[in-house]
Amino acid sequence: MTKEQLIAELTARLKNSGFESARFEATQIVNAVCGSYMLSQKVAPELVALAESKAELRLKHEPLQYILGEWEFYGLPFKVGPGVLIPRQDTETLVETALPLLKPSRNRVFDLCAGSGCIGIALAKLSGAKVTFFEKSDDALPYLEENIRLNGIEAEVLHYDVLGAPPKMKVDMIVSNPPYIKTAVVEGLETEVKCEPLMALDGGEDGLRFYRHIATAWKPCIELGGYLIFEIGFDQGEEVTEIMKNAGYRDVQCKKDLCGEDRVVIGRK
């Protein structure tokens, strides 16, 4: 079987099971297993079997990113797997918002609820920011540390519950993509989303628990004139904007992602 035939076979299996991006996903799986093969080249039987086994995992709705073990975010590679939130294109809106605000005189950043580290690593890589990562999950920490090494940055990683008291440190910016899904909604999420860690999804009864705490408890960590930037759920723009205004932030704005959905709220101390 050639590489092209293998892609076609896996595409058919995925398409017959209702996967809308069947060709893309089949191609990703085959390239991950035998990327050095030309499309017309015959694939070794053991690699065909491996690709088919990965496709079977996808048919059981395991996230494609976990199956591949790596995913791109803002043009950078990130290792991912069970226990860490998958980097998503929506989150790139936060990076795009933060990057123009980071200058040599304003480049100390906290990344709270860091997960894979995609936000802070992108900021460090592209701006030279000095980033401290805060992550509570024992499962996510190894991915975070590996991604820091993979992308060649120097950073501090703290095993930390951001709902506790913040450290006595000052920074120019805090960024965070905290858990923001309502507890009652988590159980009804799509099967593959529920494969991701509950700790990274559940934002409490109204989904706003982390926003309230970070906006108030962590405010003393931000230098005067510094920024707090959150990723939010598409329906949380007004609520998070109000939380930040009530906490005393200035110039609070809600920004939309490429799909036109509310995605980021930013305020200045």
Disulfide bonds with the S-S distance in Angstrom:
none
